[in-house]
Structure formats: structure tokens, C-alpha cells
Amino acid sequence: MRKFFLVVPAVLSLVALPALAQGTTKQKAACERDSHRLCASAEPDAIAVEKCLKAHMSSLSKACQRQFGKGRR
């Protein structure tokens, strides 16, 4: 029984991670071109793409830069 309570949260967190990494429709629309242009080698790993986009912040379109906003890291 104890294993059940340890395994279930672990499995649920693994299932939820890809959903969190996908981004919103607005974020995708704003950053898709920049992602393909600057971070194609990181695709389809959404976390790696986000890190890549942040590393190229000065080269991103204004719309994509706004998606990262102030205070978001």
C-alpha cells in the first residue's frame, strides 16, 4: 500500500510535465517562427526550446519576447 502512494504521484507528475511544457496557443503563435529559426536543433524538446529561446532573447521577435515578460525566467 505504501508503494502505491509513492508510485501514483510520481506517475502523475511525469504525465503532467509534457502538458506544462507545451505552452499556450498564444505563446506558440508568438514564438513558433523564432523557435524554428533559432532553436530547430532543440525541437521537439519543449524545455530545451524554451531554454534556447531565452538564450537568444535579443534575437527574438518582439511578440515572442513579450511572452517571456518581465520577471519570468
C-alpha positions in Angstrom: 0.0 0.0 0.0 2.8 2.4 0.8 4.4 1.8 -2.6 1.1 2.7 -4.2 1.1 6.1 -2.5 4.7 6.7 -3.7 4.2 5.5 -7.3 0.9 7.2 -8.2 2.2 10.8 -7.6 5.4 10.0 -9.4 3.5 8.7 -12.5 1.0 11.6 -12.4 3.9 14.1 -12.3 5.5 12.5 -15.3 2.3 12.6 -17.3 1.7 16.3 -16.4 5.2 17.5 -17.4 4.7 17.4 -21.2 1.5 19.3 -20.8 3.1 22.1 -18.8 6.0 22.3 -21.3 3.7 22.7 -24.3 2.9 26.4 -23.8 -0.3 28.2 -24.6 -1.6 28.8 -28.1 -0.7 32.4 -27.8 2.9 31.6 -26.8 3.2 29.1 -29.7 1.9 31.6 -32.2 4.2 34.3 -31.0 7.4 32.2 -30.9 7.0 29.4 -33.5 9.0 31.2 -36.2 11.7 32.2 -33.8 11.8 28.6 -32.5 12.3 27.1 -36.0 14.8 29.8 -37.0 16.9 29.8 -33.8 16.3 26.6 -32.0 15.5 23.9 -34.6 18.1 21.6 -33.1 16.3 21.6 -29.8 13.0 20.6 -31.2 10.8 18.7 -30.2 12.0 19.0 -26.6 9.9 21.9 -25.4 12.0 22.6 -22.3 15.2 22.7 -24.5 13.4 25.0 -26.9 12.4 27.4 -24.1 16.0 27.5 -22.8 17.2 28.1 -26.3 14.8 30.9 -26.9 15.8 32.5 -23.6 19.4 32.3 -24.6 18.6 34.1 -27.9 16.3 36.7 -26.2 17.8 39.7 -28.1 17.2 37.9 -31.5 13.6 37.1 -30.8 10.7 38.9 -32.4 9.0 41.5 -30.1 5.9 39.3 -29.9 7.9 36.3 -28.6 9.9 38.5 -26.2 6.7 39.7 -24.7 5.7 36.0 -24.0 8.6 35.7 -21.6 7.7 39.1 -20.0 9.5 40.8 -17.1 10.1 38.6 -14.1 9.5 35.3 -15.9 12.5 33.1 -16.1 
